[in-house]
Amino acid sequence: MRIDAAVLTSGAVIPVAVGGHEYVVWRGRSGALGSAPRACPHLDHDLADGYVVGEDLICPGHGWAFDGRGLAFKRNEFGRVDPKGTVPALMLHEDEDGIRVRSDSEAP
């Protein structure tokens, strides 16, 4: 599947379906792409409603964060980072034709 790169501006989060699963894809402030499952593993909040801080996607429910490459964590009020495990991430590649999105199971 391909996403029109013009739709995914800095800070944007969009839902996508890949390989029968729901994900979100976002563009961090530096322009880097990230992905995570659409449902937060903490309490199933919809990450399509999340927001980008720097390069990370923040869950609107309880503030879990996702680095876009499979790591989940939460920053406490003092800035400490508490690991929360891993989540599936998509393979993302951007070129002049847009953003190619695929899961590990769709790899050539």
DATAQUI-V551124 format. One record per residue. N is the residue number from 1. PSI is psi as a letter, one per 40 degrees, with the letter a starting at -180 (NA if undefined). Layout:
n->[N | N]
psi->[PSI | PSI]
This chain:
n->[1 | 2 | 3 | 4 | 5 | 6 | 7 | 8 | 9 | 10 | 11 | 12 | 13 | 14 | 15 | 16 | 17 | 18 | 19 | 20 | 21 | 22 | 23 | 24 | 25 | 26 | 27 | 28 | 29 | 30 | 31 | 32 | 33 | 34 | 35 | 36 | 37 | 38 | 39 | 40 | 41 | 42 | 43 | 44 | 45 | 46 | 47 | 48 | 49 | 50 | 51 | 52 | 53 | 54 | 55 | 56 | 57 | 58 | 59 | 60 | 61 | 62 | 63 | 64 | 65 | 66 | 67 | 68 | 69 | 70 | 71 | 72 | 73 | 74 | 75 | 76 | 77 | 78 | 79 | 80 | 81 | 82 | 83 | 84 | 85 | 86 | 87 | 88 | 89 | 90 | 91 | 92 | 93 | 94 | 95 | 96 | 97 | 98 | 99 | 100 | 101 | 102 | 103 | 104 | 105 | 106 | 107 | 108]
psi->[i | i | h | h | d | d | d | g | i | h | e | i | h | i | i | i | h | h | f | e | i | h | i | i | h | i | h | i | d | e | e | i | i | i | i | i | i | d | h | h | e | c | f | f | i | h | e | e | e | i | i | h | h | b | e | i | h | h | h | e | c | e | e | i | i | h | e | e | e | e | h | i | i | h | h | i | e | e | e | h | h | h | i | e | a | i | i | i | i | i | h | h | h | h | a | e | e | a | h | h | h | i | i | d | e | e | i | NA]
